[in-house]
């Protein structure tokens, strides 16, 4: 199939593109910097320039295509959450997704057939802070904090693609474990210097997934007609922050005895501290029901592969 990917040069996007190419798909990457995207992804893809802030996705210019995978979004952990940054985080997801869907509409008007699938992204933050409650895809979502509000608005934008696609799938992504990015890139320097430790109470759940399993889930959701609506993009066994910390220390053969209290995180990160002081015990019930084949169902195995 010929697949369009938005956000293909990001931490997760690079691995998704690699999995698509390995499966023999043709990949068209939408990007604001074609030269940079070629350096990141190589010459195995096609590239189409798109300035997401100024125009609808020019999908009417690329010829026929079968599916779209949407991985766009400002990095939520890149900067302190000022009001301006929060607006940027929200609009990069909602307005960016809507401009991508407008591009699908343009392509349909130009004669492209109805898409087989539109696979978009959200995050488990949509559920809000839920303590040790077990959460599946049918669990109630929240809009009581910034992250849950962003995710719920993001999902609303994605669902407008149903008019042009046979299936719309929304992957609610957990904490991604992979090389050269994600949560581990910020944690490893501390742990390698024996400065790691659990955060806040340590009792908050971390629903994680290895990046290769996540990339394969995107590909499967695109290809498999059984996958519809919301899908939890997490591994089957979430752990508490304290268990995650102890497992990481064990894999690194380092100490992890310096817990960081909640008030210190609040001072250092401001509102962004809610990302790591609250948690969700998310179970990927649909993926498990469809017998999705996790390469890394256990945290220790996932961490060993990455580290």
N, C-alpha and C positions, 0 to 999 in steps of 0.2 A: 504494500500500500504506500501511497504518497502522503506523508504526515507533515503538518505544519507545527513547529514548536516556537512558542513565545517564551522568552526567558531561558533560552538554551545554553547561555554561557555562564549561568550561575552555578553555585555549589551543587545543587541537585540536578539542574538542567544538563550539565556536562555529562553526568552519569546516565541520565535518561537517554540522551542522544546516542551515547555509546551503545546502550542496550538495543535501541531501535536499529542502528546500523548493523549490529551483530545478528539481528533477526532478519536482515535482508530488506528492510524498509528503505524507501527513499525519504530523506529528511530535508525539509525547507526550514531554515532558521530565520526568524524575524529579528533584526538587530539594528541598533542605532549606529553601530560601528562595524562595518563589514570586515575591514582589515584586521581589527582586533579579534573578531569572532573566528576568522580563519586561523589565526595563530592559536586560539584556544581549542578549537574543534577539529582543525585540519581541513583538508580539501575533499573529504568524503561527503559533505553536505552541499546543498544549494543555499544561497543566502539572499535575503531580500531586505533592503533598507527600509526601516520604519522608525520615525520619530514619534514615540508614543504620546508625547505631550502636545503635539500639534495636529495630528491627523488620525483618521480611522485607518486600521490596518489595510494596506493595499493588496488584499488577497485576490482582487480581480485581475491583478497583473502577473500572477504566477502560474496560470494554467490550472488544470484539473487537480484536485486533491481530495483525500478521503476522510481524514480526521484532523483534529486540532488538539494539541496539548498546551495548556496554559499554566506557565510556571512563573509569571511575572509578579513582582512585588518588591518594594523598598525593604532593605534589610532592617528588621525591627530592632536589632540589637546594635546597630552601627553607631548610633548617637543617642545622647540623652533625650528623653521625650519632652521637648518643649512643645508648645502649642503648634508652632510651625512644622516641627518634625512629625507630630501626630497627624496633622492634616496631610502631609506628604505620604505617610504610611498608608492612610486610608485611601486617598485618591489614586495612588499608584496601583491599588488593587481594584477598587470599584470602577473608576473612570477608565483605567487601563483595560480591564476586562470588557467593559462595555464597548470601547473602541475596537477591540479585537472582534467582538461579536458583530459590530457594525460592518467590519471587513468581511465577515462570513456572509452577511446580508448582501453586500456589494457583489461578492463572487457568485452568489445564488442568482442574483438579478442578471449577471453576465452569462449565465448558463451552466454554472457548476451544479452538479447533482446534490441532493440533500446529503449531508455528511453522515457517515456511519456513527461517529461519536465525537463528542466534545468533552475532553477530560480536563477539568479545572482543579484549582488548588484552594484549600482552606487550611485550618489548623485546629488541633484539639482544644485550643483556647476558646473555641466557640461554646464549650460546655461550662466555662467559668470555674470557680474554685469549688470542688466537690468532695474534698476530704478523701475518705476511703470508700466512697460509694462506687460500685462497679458500673461502668458506663458503656453502653452499646450504641449503635447508630440510631436507635429509636428513642434514646434518652432525650429528655428536654434540654434545649439549648438555653443560653443565657444572653443577656445584653446589659448586664449590670456593671461591667468594667470595660475599659478601653479595648482590650484584646477581643473579648467576646463580641463587642459591638462591631469592631472591624470585620471579624470573621462572618458574622451574620449578614452584614451588608454586602460583603464580598460574595457570599453564596447567593444572595438575591440577584446580584448582577449576573452571575454565571447561569442561573436558571432561565434567563431570558433567551438563551440559545436554543431552547427546546423547539422553537418554531422552525429552526433550520437544520436540526440534527435528529437522527433516529434515537440517539441516547445522549443524555447529559449525566456525567459522573463527576462527583466532587470528592476529592481525596482530602480527608482531614488529617493533616500530617502531624506526627508527634515530634519528639526530640530526635534529630537525625545524627547518627554516629557514622562519621566518615573521615577520610583524610582531607587535609587542606581546607578546613572550614567547619562550620557548625559549632556546637557547644564544646566539643573536645579541644578545638583550637585555642579556646580561652582558658580551659582547665589544665591542660597538660603542662604548661610552664610552671605553674604552682606545684602540681603534684610531683614533677620531676625534681623539684628542689625541696621536697618534704614539707611543703607549705599548704597541702590540700586538707580539706576537711568538709564535713557536711554543712549545709546552709540552713540558717534559721533553726527550726526544730528538728529538721532531718526526717520528719514523718511524712512530708508531702510526697505524693507519688510522682514518679517520672515515667511517662509512657513513651518509650524510645523505639527506634527502628534503625537497622543497619541500612546504609545508603543503597547498597546493591538490592536489598529486598524492596526498598521503596521504589527504586527505578523499575524493577520488574513488576511491581504492583501497578505503576502507571501504564506500562506496556500491556499488561493483562487486562486492565480496565478498558483500554482502548480496543482490544481485540475480541474480548469475550462478551457476548450479548447478555450474559446473566448479570453483569455488573451495571447497576443503575443507581441513580440518586447518590446519597452520601455513603462513603466508605471510610472507615477508620484506618488511617495509614500508620499503624503501630505494630510492634511485635506482640506475640500472644501473652507475654509475661511482664507486665509493668512492675517496677520495683520502687521502693521508697528512696528518697535522696540519700539517706544514710547507707542503704544497701548498695546503691550505685557508687557512692564514694568509697566504700570498703572494697568493692569489686575492682574498681579502677586502681586503687592502691595496691591490691594484691597482684594484678597483672603487671604493674610497673615495678613491683617489689620495692615500694616506698612506704613511708609513714603517712598517715592521714589523721592527725590528732589535733588539728587547729580549727575547730568549728568557727564559722562566721555568724555572729548573732544578727537577728533580724534588723535591729536598729542601725547597725553598721552598714548593712546593705541598703537600707532606706536612705541613709545619709549619702552613700556613694552613688547610688543609681537613681534616686528619686522614685517616680511612679513605675519606672521600668523594673524595679525590684519585685513587683507582683509576678513577673514571669517566672521567678525562681523560688519565691516564697509560698506560692500557691500551687496546687497540682490537681491532676485528674488521673484516676485509675481506669484507663481506657482499654477496652477489649475489642479487637478487630473481628467482631462476630460474623460479619458477612464474608470476609476473606477466609476465615476458618470454615464457614459453612460450605464455601465453594472449593475447599481443600487447596487453598493457595499454598505453594511449596516454599516455606521459609528456609533460606540457607542458614540464617542466624536467629533461631528462635530464643536462644539463651544469651544473656548479657555478657557473660564471661567470654564466650566464643566470639561474639561480635567485637568486643574490645581487643581481644588478642589479634584478630585479623587486621584491625585498623592500626594497632600500635606496633 
